[in-house]
Amino acid sequence: MIQQCIEMAEKKSKIVVVGVCQEDDIIRPMDATLKSLRIYFPFGYSVNDYGYILNQLENGKISAKPLISHRVSLDELPAMFTAMRSPTDQIKVIVEP
């Protein structure tokens, strides 16, 4: 996926990798070099980072809706945990009352 981001990025863009893949992720460094890309692999986030994002969500500047892959009830939650042991298309799961 990182290579796909490199291919899609405009020149002088910044790519922030916020997830960790459990398998090798192969990239072609020259592709990023020719576009003068900056690629960051942050280890964690600060309280200020969370505050900033919450503010952006609250003001409608960004939307979390594209990240939500499933909505489940409390009764469906055990089955979802079982399914996530061998994940397929789960990204963000919302538990609804």
Residue, then its C-alpha position, 0 to 999 in steps of 0.5 A: m500500500i505504501q508503494q501505491c501511495i508513492e505512485m499516487a502522490e504529487k511531487k513534494s507531498k508528505i506521506v504519513v504511514v499510520g498503520v503497521c503491516q505484519e508482512d513485508d511491504i516493498i517499495r521502490p525508493m527511487d519513485a519517492t526520490l524522483k518526486s521529492l516525497r517525505i515519508y514519515f513513520p510516526f511512533g505515536y501521537s501526542v495529546n495535542d494531535y488528538g485535540y487537533i483531529l477532534n477539532q477538525l472532525e467537530n468543524g466538519k473539515i474531515s470526515a471519519k465516515p470513509l474509515i468505518s467498515h462495519r457497524v455492529s450491536l453489542d450482541e454482534l460484538p463477540a462474532m466480530f472479534t472472532a472474525m477479526r482474528s482472521p481479518t478481511d475487510q474490517i477497518k474501523v468497527i463501530v459498536e452501536p447500542 
